[in-house]
């Protein structure tokens, strides 16, 4: 099997797993969002600790603790990704899968805006058009459809901020996620205490299937990330960029057709505008990535 095919299958699997996350979190809807997030942090940390013998990972971890700037950056990224995970779990468990999908549709475009503001990058005409249509789509949902997509905006913006922070930190993905979970461990402990004080921790007190599902939180977090990194190693960025729309598209169809969340005309038009913006953005990326003809 060629490396391109391996990369494509890995990317397809990663984004498909991310798109099917709602089934996992819905299966845990009898567990509070706070406890689910705490378990996700703990079991991800346990699973990532298995990779510590890798020399590259050990070097990255040691370098972060020796460099105050990297340490502060990783602490900030830990806070951002933990809040993103929490809001996502809340969205799924409270029947807002469609809003979650909108958030991840928006994240590539909010990342472009962040690059414009923070990195002072210049946008091409089609990028400006895509961002403008996306902004209009959100405004349409707020003004005409009477819906403020708070979850979508938080997920899209927070994930873009997280991506920007991680992009600027020279730390490998596995080491970075290990440190984020490590730094979030006190937060997980506080969440367990809160869960116990407000109704009791579910883990070990219910059926075996619930316990196993909770323990699989680490696998469902690290598994897609590992597949994504295999894909990133073997695929061009343009191909990887196109694959990223698989996850929010699956989220949309799962929310609308499996969990029967309402899709009124106003909200649907907002989604159509966002999709149009993404289509323009993707076409621009493909056009600019096309190699120049040989002289």
Backbone as JSON, one array per atom type, in Angstrom:
{
  "sequence": "XXXXXXXXXXXXXXXXXXXXXXXXXXXXXXXXXXXXXXXXXXXXXXXXXXXXXXXXXXXXXXXXXXXXXXXXXXXXXXXXXXXXXXXXXXXXXXXXXXXXXXXXXXXXXXXXXXXXXXXXXXXXXXXXXXXXXXXXXXXXXXXXXXXXXXXXXXXXXXXXXXXXXXXXXXXXXXXXXXXXXXXXXXXXXXXXXXXXXXXXXXXXXXXXXXXXXXXXXXXXXXXXXXXXXXXXXXXXXXXXXXXXXXXXXXXXXXXXXXXXXXXXXXXXXXXXXXXXXXXXXXXXXXXXXXXXXXX",
  "N": [[0.84, -1.19, 0.0], [0.61, 2.23, -0.9], [2.26, 5.18, 0.48], [0.7, 7.49, 0.24], [-1.88, 6.44, 0.06], [-2.09, 5.2, 2.55], [-1.92, 7.48, 4.16], [-4.25, 8.83, 3.33], [-6.29, 7.04, 4.1], [-5.83, 7.03, 6.85], [-6.36, 9.73, 7.51], [-9.04, 9.9, 6.69], [-10.17, 8.09, 8.49], [-9.58, 9.33, 10.96], [-11.03, 11.82, 10.88], [-13.57, 10.8, 10.48], [-14.0, 9.38, 12.87], [-13.96, 11.56, 14.67], [-16.25, 12.82, 13.73], [-18.18, 11.03, 14.49], [-18.25, 11.15, 17.18], [-20.55, 12.03, 18.74], [-22.15, 9.73, 19.2], [-20.71, 8.3, 21.07], [-20.6, 10.1, 23.29], [-23.31, 10.48, 23.73], [-23.99, 7.97, 24.61], [-23.09, 8.18, 27.13], [-24.8, 9.89, 28.42], [-26.02, 9.73, 30.86], [-24.13, 10.34, 32.62], [-22.68, 13.1, 34.21], [-21.65, 16.09, 32.44], [-19.43, 17.32, 33.53], [-18.14, 15.25, 34.95], [-17.59, 13.52, 32.83], [-15.74, 15.03, 31.33], [-13.66, 15.18, 33.22], [-12.9, 12.48, 33.41], [-12.07, 12.14, 30.78], [-9.76, 13.68, 30.67], [-8.15, 12.37, 32.61], [-7.96, 9.62, 31.73], [-6.93, 9.99, 29.2], [-4.45, 11.03, 29.86], [-3.34, 8.82, 31.15], [-3.16, 7.02, 29.0], [-1.48, 8.44, 27.26], [0.83, 8.52, 28.76], [2.0, 6.12, 28.25], [3.53, 6.55, 26.05], [5.73, 7.9, 26.85], [8.33, 6.7, 27.02], [9.35, 7.17, 24.48], [12.02, 8.77, 22.86], [11.85, 11.34, 21.57], [9.48, 12.39, 22.59], [10.07, 12.54, 25.34], [12.12, 14.44, 25.25], [10.75, 16.72, 24.34], [8.93, 17.16, 26.46], [10.7, 17.64, 28.62], [11.97, 19.94, 27.67], [9.9, 21.81, 27.68], [9.45, 22.18, 30.44], [11.82, 23.37, 31.09], [11.72, 25.8, 29.86], [10.33, 28.8, 30.39], [8.57, 30.33, 28.7], [7.47, 28.42, 26.94], [6.25, 26.8, 28.83], [4.25, 28.47, 29.94], [2.77, 28.85, 27.62], [1.84, 26.22, 27.09], [0.3, 25.79, 29.36], [-1.73, 27.64, 28.9], [-2.82, 26.62, 26.52], [-3.77, 24.21, 27.49], [-5.87, 25.06, 29.14], [-7.57, 26.19, 27.2], [-8.2, 23.98, 25.47], [-9.39, 22.21, 27.26], [-11.68, 23.63, 28.02], [-12.95, 23.72, 25.55], [-13.43, 20.98, 25.08], [-15.22, 20.5, 27.2], [-17.47, 22.14, 26.6], [-18.2, 20.98, 24.19], [-18.99, 18.37, 24.98], [-21.16, 19.05, 26.63], [-22.79, 20.19, 24.66], [-23.45, 17.95, 23.05], [-24.72, 16.24, 24.91], [-26.91, 17.75, 25.63], [-28.45, 17.94, 23.42], [-27.55, 19.54, 21.23], [-26.13, 18.99, 18.86], [-26.13, 19.87, 16.22], [-25.4, 22.55, 16.47], [-22.83, 22.18, 17.41], [-21.65, 21.05, 15.15], [-21.79, 23.22, 13.41], [-20.01, 24.92, 14.69], [-17.52, 23.65, 14.23], [-17.49, 23.75, 11.48], [-17.11, 26.45, 11.21], [-14.58, 26.86, 12.27], [-12.2, 26.72, 10.51], [-12.47, 29.15, 9.15], [-12.56, 31.07, 11.17], [-10.02, 30.71, 12.05], [-8.6, 31.77, 9.91], [-9.29, 34.47, 10.22], [-8.08, 34.99, 12.69], [-5.42, 34.64, 11.96], [-5.18, 36.83, 10.34], [-5.52, 38.97, 12.16], [-3.78, 38.43, 14.35], [-1.36, 37.3, 13.35], [-0.88, 39.02, 11.34], [-1.25, 38.36, 8.69], [-1.92, 38.58, 5.17], [-5.0, 38.55, 3.46], [-6.28, 36.83, 0.61], [-8.42, 37.74, -2.18], [-10.57, 35.91, -2.57], [-10.52, 34.67, -0.1], [-11.28, 36.76, 1.61], [-13.88, 37.06, 0.63], [-14.99, 34.55, 1.35], [-14.82, 34.68, 4.17], [-16.46, 36.9, 4.61], [-18.99, 35.97, 3.71], [-19.38, 33.89, 5.56], [-19.51, 35.34, 7.97], [-21.83, 36.8, 7.43], [-23.61, 34.67, 7.34], [-23.64, 33.83, 10.03], [-24.64, 36.17, 11.22], [-27.12, 36.22, 10.0], [-28.37, 34.01, 11.22], [-28.51, 34.98, 13.8], [-30.0, 37.4, 13.64], [-32.24, 37.12, 11.82], [-33.15, 34.48, 12.05], [-33.39, 34.36, 14.73], [-31.66, 33.09, 16.44], [-28.94, 32.76, 18.54], [-25.97, 31.45, 17.96], [-24.39, 30.36, 20.3], [-22.91, 28.16, 21.32], [-21.76, 27.17, 18.96], [-20.2, 29.37, 18.14], [-18.44, 29.57, 20.32], [-17.13, 27.06, 20.24], [-15.98, 27.13, 17.65], [-14.33, 29.46, 17.74], [-12.73, 29.01, 20.03], [-11.41, 26.62, 19.34], [-9.96, 27.49, 17.16], [-8.28, 29.39, 18.34], [-6.87, 27.67, 20.0], [-5.61, 26.1, 18.03], [-3.98, 28.05, 16.86], [-2.31, 28.76, 19.01], [-1.0, 26.3, 19.51], [0.24, 25.98, 17.07], [2.24, 27.85, 17.19], [3.85, 26.95, 19.17], [6.71, 25.07, 19.61], [6.26, 22.14, 20.05], [5.8, 18.67, 20.02], [2.86, 16.79, 18.88], [1.92, 14.57, 20.51], [3.43, 14.86, 22.88], [2.61, 17.43, 23.52], [-0.17, 17.12, 23.97], [-0.06, 15.35, 26.12], [1.13, 17.01, 28.08], [-0.83, 18.98, 28.24], [-2.99, 17.52, 29.31], [-1.77, 16.76, 31.69], [-1.37, 19.24, 32.96], [-4.0, 19.92, 33.22], [-4.86, 18.19, 35.1], [-5.22, 18.92, 37.93], [-7.57, 20.4, 37.58], [-9.29, 18.39, 36.71], [-9.36, 16.88, 39.07], [-10.68, 18.7, 40.75], [-13.12, 18.74, 39.44], [-14.01, 16.11, 39.84], [-14.39, 16.21, 42.61], [-16.43, 18.12, 42.73], [-18.43, 16.78, 41.28], [-18.88, 14.61, 43.0], [-19.85, 15.94, 45.22], [-22.23, 16.97, 44.3], [-24.06, 14.99, 43.7], [-22.77, 12.62, 43.38], [-20.08, 10.57, 42.19], [-20.2, 8.72, 39.23], [-18.63, 6.66, 38.22], [-17.62, 3.34, 38.69], [-19.84, 2.86, 40.21], [-22.05, 2.24, 38.77], [-23.24, 0.21, 36.05], [-21.14, -2.28, 34.39], [-20.7, -1.72, 31.67], [-20.91, 1.08, 31.52], [-18.68, 1.82, 33.04], [-16.61, 0.8, 31.42], [-17.0, 2.32, 29.08], [-16.41, 4.88, 30.04], [-13.7, 4.56, 30.67], [-12.71, 4.28, 28.14], [-12.44, 6.8, 27.22], [-9.92, 7.92, 26.94], [-8.86, 6.5, 24.73], [-10.64, 7.31, 22.67], [-9.94, 9.91, 22.51], [-7.14, 10.02, 21.99], [-6.75, 8.19, 19.9], [-7.95, 9.17, 17.32], [-6.3, 11.44, 17.11], [-3.73, 10.34, 16.77], [-4.1, 9.02, 14.31], [-4.61, 11.25, 12.74], [-2.11, 12.49, 12.78], [-0.58, 10.62, 11.39], [-1.77, 10.9, 8.9], [-1.16, 13.6, 8.38], [1.54, 13.4, 8.01], [1.85, 12.05, 5.61], [0.23, 13.2, 3.64], [-0.54, 15.88, 1.32], [-1.07, 19.29, 2.41], [-3.33, 20.49, 1.32], [-5.03, 18.34, 0.64], [-5.44, 17.28, 3.19], [-6.72, 19.46, 4.29], [-9.15, 19.46, 2.9], [-10.23, 17.08, 3.81], [-10.92, 17.76, 6.42], [-13.51, 18.64, 6.57], [-15.13, 16.51, 6.77], [-15.73, 15.68, 9.41], [-17.44, 17.8, 10.69], [-19.53, 17.64, 8.82], [-20.51, 15.02, 9.13], [-21.33, 15.33, 11.8], [-23.43, 17.12, 11.45], [-25.32, 15.59, 9.94], [-25.75, 13.46, 11.72], [-26.84, 14.83, 13.92], [-29.17, 15.94, 12.74], [-30.55, 13.79, 11.45], [-30.28, 11.44, 12.92], [-30.4, 12.0, 15.7], [-32.56, 13.63, 15.53], [-32.71, 16.47, 15.77], [-34.19, 19.72, 15.54], [-34.38, 21.35, 12.36], [-34.91, 24.27, 11.23], [-36.04, 26.54, 8.61], [-34.69, 29.02, 8.68], [-32.36, 28.47, 10.19], [-31.26, 26.48, 8.56], [-30.67, 27.95, 6.25], [-28.66, 29.54, 7.25], [-26.68, 27.59, 7.67], [-26.29, 26.84, 5.0], [-25.13, 29.14, 3.94], [-22.72, 29.16, 5.39], [-21.61, 26.77, 4.41], [-21.3, 27.53, 1.72], [-19.36, 29.5, 2.01], [-17.23, 27.93, 2.92], [-16.85, 26.33, 0.68], [-15.91, 28.2, -1.2], [-13.59, 29.02, 0.13], [-12.15, 26.59, 0.15], [-11.84, 26.08, -2.61], [-10.23, 28.24, -3.27], [-7.96, 27.57, -1.79], [-7.18, 25.2, -3.1], [-6.67, 26.22, -5.64], [-4.51, 28.0, -5.23], [-2.64, 26.24, -4.31], [-1.98, 24.71, -6.42], [0.57, 23.45, -8.47], [2.87, 25.47, -10.3], [2.95, 25.67, -13.92], [5.42, 23.9, -15.82], [8.31, 25.52, -17.16]],
  "CA": [[0.0, 0.0, 0.0], [1.43, 3.42, -0.99], [2.16, 6.08, 1.64], [-0.43, 8.39, 0.02], [-3.11, 5.73, 0.4], [-2.08, 5.05, 4.01], [-2.25, 8.79, 4.71], [-5.65, 9.15, 3.06], [-7.13, 6.19, 4.97], [-5.66, 7.5, 8.23], [-7.1, 10.98, 7.63], [-10.46, 9.59, 6.6], [-10.55, 7.44, 9.76], [-9.51, 10.32, 12.03], [-12.14, 12.76, 10.8], [-14.82, 10.04, 10.66], [-14.15, 9.16, 14.3], [-14.36, 12.84, 15.28], [-17.63, 13.1, 13.34], [-19.08, 10.09, 15.14], [-18.16, 11.35, 18.63], [-21.82, 12.14, 19.47], [-22.66, 8.43, 19.64], [-20.0, 7.96, 22.31], [-21.01, 10.95, 24.41], [-24.73, 10.2, 24.0], [-24.04, 6.75, 25.42], [-22.74, 8.57, 28.5], [-25.62, 11.04, 28.83], [-26.42, 9.58, 32.26], [-22.99, 10.82, 33.4], [-22.63, 14.55, 34.03], [-20.61, 16.59, 31.54], [-18.25, 17.61, 34.35], [-17.43, 14.0, 35.23], [-17.09, 13.01, 31.55], [-14.51, 15.75, 31.01], [-12.62, 14.76, 34.17], [-12.42, 11.16, 32.97], [-11.36, 12.29, 29.5], [-8.42, 14.18, 31.01], [-7.39, 11.36, 33.36], [-7.66, 8.43, 30.94], [-6.02, 10.41, 28.13], [-3.13, 11.15, 30.47], [-2.85, 7.45, 31.37], [-2.8, 6.44, 27.71], [-0.33, 9.17, 26.71], [2.01, 8.19, 29.56], [2.61, 4.93, 27.64], [4.45, 6.99, 25.0], [6.84, 8.64, 27.44], [9.65, 6.14, 26.69], [9.85, 7.64, 23.18], [13.01, 9.84, 23.1], [11.39, 12.64, 21.11], [8.46, 12.88, 23.53], [10.75, 12.92, 26.58], [12.84, 15.68, 25.0], [9.78, 17.82, 24.28], [8.4, 17.4, 27.8], [11.77, 18.25, 29.42], [12.22, 21.29, 27.16], [8.82, 22.69, 28.13], [9.65, 22.51, 31.85], [13.02, 24.2, 31.2], [11.51, 27.05, 29.14], [9.12, 29.46, 30.93], [7.63, 30.74, 27.65], [6.75, 27.22, 26.51], [5.43, 26.34, 29.95], [3.06, 29.32, 29.99], [1.98, 28.56, 26.42], [1.17, 24.94, 27.25], [-0.75, 25.99, 30.38], [-2.84, 28.34, 28.24], [-3.46, 25.69, 25.58], [-4.5, 23.23, 28.3], [-7.12, 25.71, 29.55], [-8.43, 26.36, 26.03], [-8.72, 22.71, 24.96], [-10.28, 21.64, 28.28], [-12.97, 24.33, 27.91], [-13.55, 23.28, 24.29], [-13.95, 19.63, 25.32], [-16.38, 20.57, 28.1], [-18.62, 22.7, 25.88], [-18.61, 19.98, 23.2], [-19.73, 17.31, 25.68], [-22.43, 19.65, 27.02], [-23.59, 20.35, 23.45], [-23.98, 16.65, 22.63], [-25.61, 15.69, 25.93], [-28.12, 18.57, 25.76], [-29.16, 17.97, 22.15], [-27.1, 20.63, 20.36], [-25.12, 18.45, 17.94], [-26.09, 20.72, 15.03], [-24.58, 23.73, 16.79], [-21.44, 21.73, 17.48], [-21.17, 20.9, 13.77], [-21.6, 24.57, 12.88], [-18.78, 25.44, 15.28], [-16.34, 23.1, 13.57], [-17.47, 24.31, 10.13], [-16.62, 27.82, 11.3], [-13.21, 26.98, 12.8], [-11.18, 27.11, 9.52], [-12.63, 30.55, 8.78], [-12.13, 31.88, 12.31], [-8.55, 30.63, 12.07], [-8.14, 32.74, 8.92], [-9.43, 35.79, 10.83], [-7.03, 35.1, 13.7], [-4.16, 34.83, 11.24], [-5.2, 38.22, 9.86], [-5.4, 39.9, 13.28], [-2.65, 38.13, 15.24], [-0.13, 37.08, 12.6], [-0.77, 40.08, 10.34], [-1.22, 37.8, 7.34], [-2.81, 39.24, 4.22], [-5.96, 37.63, 2.87], [-6.57, 36.96, -0.81], [-9.79, 38.21, -2.43], [-11.54, 34.85, -2.31], [-10.56, 34.45, 1.35], [-12.13, 37.82, 2.14], [-15.26, 36.73, 0.25], [-15.42, 33.43, 2.17], [-15.02, 35.16, 5.54], [-17.63, 37.78, 4.6], [-20.2, 35.14, 3.62], [-19.53, 33.19, 6.84], [-19.99, 36.32, 8.95], [-23.23, 37.07, 7.1], [-24.39, 33.49, 7.75], [-23.84, 33.88, 11.49], [-25.54, 37.29, 11.5], [-28.46, 35.8, 9.58], [-28.93, 33.13, 12.26], [-28.77, 35.78, 14.99], [-31.0, 38.46, 13.44], [-33.46, 36.68, 11.14], [-33.63, 33.2, 12.59], [-33.59, 34.5, 16.17], [-30.82, 32.11, 17.14], [-27.55, 33.14, 18.77], [-25.27, 30.16, 18.05], [-23.33, 30.56, 21.31], [-22.06, 26.97, 21.37], [-21.0, 27.11, 17.71], [-19.19, 30.42, 18.15], [-17.42, 29.24, 21.3], [-16.33, 25.93, 19.74], [-15.18, 27.55, 16.5], [-13.3, 30.42, 18.12], [-11.78, 28.41, 20.98], [-10.57, 25.65, 18.64], [-9.03, 28.24, 16.33], [-7.27, 29.94, 19.25], [-6.04, 26.53, 20.38], [-4.76, 25.76, 16.88], [-2.98, 29.1, 16.69], [-1.34, 28.64, 20.11], [-0.19, 25.1, 19.29], [1.05, 26.2, 15.87], [3.38, 28.71, 17.54], [4.65, 26.29, 20.2], [7.47, 23.96, 19.01], [6.08, 20.94, 20.88], [5.14, 17.62, 19.26], [1.45, 16.6, 19.23], [1.71, 13.66, 21.64], [3.98, 15.51, 24.08], [1.75, 18.57, 23.83], [-1.42, 16.66, 24.57], [0.3, 14.82, 27.43], [1.32, 18.14, 29.0], [-2.14, 19.62, 28.46], [-3.74, 16.69, 30.25], [-1.07, 16.82, 32.97], [-1.66, 20.54, 33.57], [-5.44, 19.96, 33.52], [-5.17, 17.18, 36.12], [-5.87, 19.54, 39.1], [-8.93, 20.75, 37.19], [-10.04, 17.14, 36.73], [-9.59, 16.56, 40.48], [-11.74, 19.6, 41.25], [-14.38, 18.31, 38.83], [-14.45, 14.91, 40.55], [-14.9, 16.64, 43.92], [-17.72, 18.78, 42.48], [-19.39, 15.73, 40.9], [-19.19, 13.84, 44.2], [-20.63, 16.78, 46.14], [-23.53, 17.35, 43.71], [-24.85, 13.83, 43.28], [-21.97, 11.41, 43.44], [-19.36, 10.12, 40.99], [-20.86, 7.54, 38.65], [-17.65, 5.62, 37.91], [-17.59, 2.15, 39.58], [-21.1, 2.73, 40.97], [-23.13, 1.79, 37.89], [-22.98, -1.05, 35.37], [-19.81, -2.48, 33.82], [-20.59, -1.06, 30.37], [-20.63, 2.5, 31.76], [-17.29, 1.92, 33.48], [-15.74, 0.58, 30.25], [-17.13, 3.47, 28.2], [-15.67, 5.97, 30.66], [-12.27, 4.28, 30.55], [-12.34, 4.41, 26.73], [-12.33, 8.22, 26.88], [-8.55, 8.15, 26.49], [-8.71, 5.97, 23.37], [-11.38, 8.13, 21.72], [-9.23, 11.18, 22.39], [-5.8, 9.85, 21.42], [-6.82, 7.42, 18.65], [-8.05, 10.04, 16.14], [-5.13, 12.32, 17.03], [-2.63, 9.56, 16.19], [-4.42, 8.83, 12.9], [-4.43, 12.55, 12.1], [-0.69, 12.74, 12.6], [-0.15, 9.75, 10.29], [-2.25, 11.54, 7.68], [-0.41, 14.84, 8.16], [2.9, 13.04, 7.58], [1.86, 11.45, 4.27], [-0.66, 13.87, 2.69], [-0.4, 17.33, 1.13], [-1.96, 20.06, 3.29], [-4.6, 20.75, 0.65], [-5.85, 17.14, 0.81], [-5.8, 17.23, 4.6], [-7.68, 20.53, 4.51], [-10.45, 19.05, 2.39], [-10.76, 16.01, 4.68], [-11.36, 18.26, 7.71], [-14.94, 18.93, 6.55], [-15.86, 15.27, 7.0], [-16.23, 15.62, 10.79], [-18.65, 18.58, 10.92], [-20.63, 17.16, 7.97], [-21.09, 13.88, 9.85], [-22.03, 15.86, 12.96], [-24.7, 17.69, 10.99], [-26.26, 14.53, 9.59], [-26.09, 12.73, 12.94], [-27.75, 15.66, 14.7], [-30.45, 16.16, 12.07], [-31.28, 12.6, 11.01], [-30.23, 10.36, 13.92], [-30.92, 12.51, 16.97], [-33.79, 14.36, 15.2], [-32.71, 17.86, 16.21], [-34.94, 20.52, 14.57], [-33.64, 22.17, 11.39], [-35.86, 25.18, 10.61], [-35.56, 27.15, 7.37], [-33.73, 30.06, 9.0], [-31.08, 27.86, 10.58], [-30.71, 25.78, 7.4], [-30.08, 28.94, 5.37], [-27.38, 29.9, 7.87], [-25.74, 26.51, 7.35], [-25.98, 26.89, 3.56], [-24.17, 30.24, 3.76], [-21.42, 28.7, 5.9], [-21.09, 25.8, 3.45], [-20.86, 28.27, 0.54], [-18.1, 30.13, 2.39], [-16.21, 26.89, 2.96], [-16.58, 25.91, -0.7], [-15.06, 29.24, -1.79], [-12.3, 28.93, 0.82], [-11.47, 25.38, -0.3], [-11.45, 26.27, -4.0], [-9.08, 29.15, -3.27], [-6.79, 26.82, -1.3], [-6.76, 24.29, -4.17], [-6.13, 27.01, -6.74], [-3.19, 28.55, -4.88], [-1.7, 25.14, -4.06], [-1.68, 24.03, -7.69], [1.94, 23.79, -8.9], [2.99, 26.27, -11.53], [3.37, 24.86, -15.06], [6.86, 23.9, -16.11], [8.7, 26.48, -18.19]],
  "C": [[0.88, 1.25, 0.0], [1.25, 4.31, 0.24], [1.0, 7.05, 1.48], [-1.75, 7.73, 0.42], [-3.21, 5.52, 1.91], [-2.49, 6.37, 4.66], [-3.71, 9.13, 4.52], [-6.57, 8.34, 3.97], [-7.02, 6.63, 6.42], [-6.44, 8.79, 8.46], [-8.6, 10.76, 7.6], [-10.96, 8.98, 7.91], [-10.58, 8.45, 10.9], [-10.73, 11.23, 12.02], [-13.5, 12.05, 10.93], [-15.06, 9.76, 12.14], [-14.58, 10.44, 15.02], [-15.82, 13.16, 14.95], [-18.64, 12.2, 14.02], [-19.01, 10.17, 16.68], [-19.51, 11.41, 19.34], [-22.37, 10.81, 19.96], [-22.0, 8.02, 20.96], [-20.51, 8.78, 23.48], [-22.5, 10.8, 24.73], [-24.88, 8.95, 24.85], [-23.7, 7.03, 26.88], [-23.6, 9.73, 29.0], [-26.18, 10.92, 30.24], [-25.27, 9.93, 33.22], [-22.88, 12.32, 33.16], [-21.47, 14.96, 33.14], [-19.31, 16.85, 32.29], [-17.45, 16.33, 34.59], [-16.86, 13.4, 33.95], [-15.78, 13.7, 31.18], [-13.37, 15.34, 31.93], [-12.04, 13.41, 33.77], [-11.62, 11.26, 31.67], [-9.93, 12.76, 29.75], [-7.58, 13.07, 31.63], [-7.0, 10.19, 32.48], [-6.81, 8.76, 29.72], [-4.6, 10.51, 28.65], [-2.51, 9.77, 30.68], [-2.37, 6.85, 30.05], [-1.56, 7.12, 27.13], [0.95, 8.86, 27.47], [2.72, 6.96, 28.99], [3.64, 5.31, 26.58], [5.67, 7.71, 25.55], [8.22, 8.02, 27.17], [10.2, 6.61, 25.35], [10.79, 8.83, 23.4], [12.51, 11.23, 22.72], [10.37, 13.24, 22.07], [9.11, 13.32, 24.83], [11.49, 14.25, 26.4], [11.9, 16.88, 25.0], [9.27, 18.18, 25.67], [9.45, 18.12, 28.66], [12.01, 19.69, 28.98], [11.15, 22.28, 27.61], [9.05, 23.12, 29.58], [10.9, 23.38, 32.06], [12.82, 25.6, 30.61], [10.23, 27.73, 29.61], [8.1, 29.85, 29.86], [6.81, 29.55, 27.16], [5.82, 26.71, 27.59], [4.14, 27.14, 30.04], [2.15, 29.05, 28.78], [1.21, 27.27, 26.55], [0.08, 25.01, 28.32], [-1.98, 26.66, 29.76], [-3.57, 27.4, 27.28], [-4.25, 24.62, 26.32], [-5.85, 23.8, 28.73], [-8.09, 25.81, 28.37], [-9.03, 25.03, 25.58], [-9.65, 22.05, 25.96], [-11.66, 22.31, 28.21], [-13.7, 23.92, 26.63], [-14.16, 21.89, 24.45], [-15.22, 19.67, 26.16], [-17.62, 21.06, 27.36], [-19.12, 21.71, 24.82], [-19.44, 18.88, 23.85], [-21.1, 17.83, 26.1], [-23.36, 19.77, 25.8], [-24.24, 19.02, 23.04], [-25.02, 16.15, 23.62], [-26.9, 16.48, 26.09], [-28.84, 18.75, 24.43], [-28.81, 19.13, 21.24], [-25.97, 20.16, 19.44], [-24.99, 19.32, 16.7], [-25.25, 21.98, 15.28], [-23.11, 23.37, 16.88], [-20.86, 21.6, 16.07], [-20.92, 22.26, 13.15], [-20.3, 25.17, 13.4], [-17.54, 24.95, 14.57], [-16.31, 23.43, 12.08], [-16.85, 25.7, 10.14], [-15.12, 27.9, 11.62], [-12.15, 27.3, 11.73], [-11.24, 28.6, 9.17], [-12.24, 31.47, 9.94], [-10.62, 31.83, 12.45], [-7.95, 31.62, 11.08], [-8.21, 34.15, 9.5], [-8.36, 36.02, 11.89], [-5.67, 35.33, 13.06], [-4.05, 36.28, 10.75], [-4.89, 39.19, 11.0], [-4.09, 39.7, 14.05], [-1.34, 38.03, 14.46], [0.1, 38.11, 11.5], [-0.64, 39.52, 8.93], [-2.21, 38.55, 6.45], [-3.72, 38.2, 3.58], [-6.1, 37.9, 1.37], [-8.04, 37.33, -0.98], [-10.83, 37.15, -2.1], [-11.63, 34.52, -0.82], [-11.42, 35.5, 2.03], [-13.6, 37.52, 1.85], [-15.8, 35.61, 1.13], [-15.71, 33.87, 3.6], [-16.27, 36.04, 5.61], [-18.93, 36.99, 4.55], [-20.45, 34.4, 4.93], [-20.05, 34.13, 7.92], [-21.47, 36.64, 8.7], [-24.12, 35.9, 7.52], [-24.66, 33.48, 9.24], [-24.81, 34.99, 11.86], [-26.98, 36.95, 11.1], [-29.12, 34.95, 10.67], [-29.3, 33.93, 13.5], [-29.97, 36.71, 14.78], [-32.32, 37.9, 12.9], [-34.02, 35.38, 11.7], [-33.83, 33.27, 14.1], [-32.78, 33.54, 16.99], [-29.42, 32.7, 17.31], [-26.77, 31.85, 18.96], [-24.08, 30.23, 19.01], [-22.37, 29.38, 21.35], [-21.16, 26.91, 20.14], [-19.88, 28.15, 17.72], [-18.07, 30.09, 19.14], [-16.52, 28.11, 20.79], [-15.42, 26.37, 18.59], [-14.03, 28.46, 16.89], [-12.26, 29.79, 19.03], [-10.86, 27.41, 20.29], [-9.56, 26.35, 17.74], [-7.92, 28.86, 17.17], [-6.31, 28.84, 19.68], [-5.07, 26.15, 19.25], [-3.65, 26.77, 16.67], [-1.89, 29.0, 17.76], [-0.42, 27.45, 19.87], [0.72, 25.24, 18.08], [2.33, 26.96, 16.21], [4.26, 28.1, 18.63], [5.38, 25.1, 19.58], [7.45, 22.72, 19.9], [5.32, 19.92, 20.05], [3.72, 17.36, 19.74], [1.22, 15.69, 20.44], [2.23, 14.28, 22.94], [3.1, 16.67, 24.5], [0.47, 18.15, 24.51], [-1.18, 16.05, 25.96], [0.43, 15.95, 28.45], [0.0, 18.85, 29.27], [-2.97, 18.84, 29.46], [-3.11, 16.72, 31.64], [-1.41, 18.13, 33.69], [-3.15, 20.67, 33.93], [-5.83, 18.98, 34.62], [-5.76, 17.8, 37.4], [-7.32, 19.95, 38.82], [-9.82, 19.51, 37.21], [-10.35, 16.72, 38.17], [-10.69, 17.4, 41.08], [-13.1, 19.19, 40.7], [-14.91, 17.05, 39.51], [-15.04, 15.27, 41.91], [-16.28, 17.29, 43.77], [-18.78, 17.74, 42.14], [-19.82, 14.91, 42.12], [-20.09, 14.64, 45.14], [-22.03, 17.08, 45.62], [-24.32, 16.16, 43.18], [-24.07, 12.54, 43.26], [-21.32, 11.05, 42.12], [-19.96, 8.8, 40.53], [-19.89, 6.37, 38.51], [-17.56, 4.61, 39.04], [-18.88, 1.95, 40.34], [-22.27, 2.28, 40.11], [-22.7, 0.48, 37.23], [-21.59, -1.08, 34.75], [-19.65, -1.75, 32.49], [-20.3, 0.43, 30.52], [-19.18, 2.69, 32.17], [-16.33, 1.77, 32.3], [-15.79, 1.77, 29.29], [-16.34, 4.66, 28.74], [-14.17, 5.78, 30.48], [-11.79, 4.41, 29.1], [-12.19, 5.87, 26.3], [-10.93, 8.55, 26.36], [-8.34, 7.68, 25.06], [-9.41, 6.86, 22.35], [-10.78, 9.52, 21.57], [-7.93, 11.02, 21.62], [-5.83, 9.14, 20.07], [-6.93, 8.29, 17.41], [-6.86, 10.97, 15.98], [-3.95, 11.59, 16.39], [-2.85, 9.36, 14.69], [-4.22, 10.13, 12.12], [-2.96, 12.83, 11.83], [-0.07, 11.85, 11.53], [-0.54, 10.39, 8.96], [-1.43, 12.79, 7.35], [1.0, 14.56, 7.64], [2.93, 12.63, 6.11], [1.03, 12.2, 3.23], [-0.28, 15.34, 2.5], [-1.41, 18.07, 2.02], [-3.31, 20.33, 2.64], [-5.55, 19.55, 0.79], [-6.33, 17.03, 2.25], [-6.85, 18.29, 4.91], [-9.07, 20.17, 4.02], [-11.08, 17.97, 3.28], [-11.36, 16.56, 5.97], [-12.87, 18.54, 7.74], [-15.79, 17.67, 6.74], [-16.5, 15.27, 8.38], [-17.47, 16.48, 11.0], [-19.82, 18.17, 10.04], [-21.31, 15.96, 8.62], [-21.87, 14.34, 11.08], [-23.4, 16.41, 12.57], [-25.73, 16.6, 10.71], [-26.67, 13.7, 10.8], [-27.1, 13.52, 13.76], [-29.12, 15.76, 14.08], [-31.24, 14.87, 11.86], [-31.23, 11.43, 12.0], [-30.84, 10.82, 15.23], [-32.12, 13.43, 16.79], [-33.84, 15.76, 15.81], [-33.4, 18.71, 15.14], [-34.04, 21.34, 13.67], [-34.67, 23.06, 10.69], [-35.21, 25.86, 9.41], [-34.49, 28.2, 7.64], [-32.37, 29.49, 9.34], [-30.44, 27.16, 9.38], [-30.05, 26.76, 6.44], [-28.73, 29.41, 5.93], [-26.31, 28.87, 7.58], [-25.32, 26.58, 5.89], [-24.96, 28.0, 3.28], [-22.78, 29.85, 4.24], [-20.79, 27.69, 4.94], [-20.57, 26.49, 2.19], [-19.5, 28.94, 0.82], [-16.96, 29.12, 2.39], [-15.84, 26.41, 1.56], [-15.64, 26.91, -1.39], [-13.65, 29.17, -1.19], [-11.49, 27.74, 0.31], [-11.0, 25.5, -1.75], [-10.25, 27.21, -4.1], [-7.82, 28.43, -2.82], [-6.27, 25.87, -2.38], [-6.09, 25.06, -5.31], [-4.72, 27.51, -6.44], [-2.16, 27.47, -4.64], [-1.29, 24.43, -5.33], [-0.29, 24.42, -8.17], [1.94, 24.57, -10.2], [3.42, 25.38, -12.69], [4.84, 24.98, -15.33], [7.14, 24.86, -17.26], [9.1, 25.75, -19.45]]
}
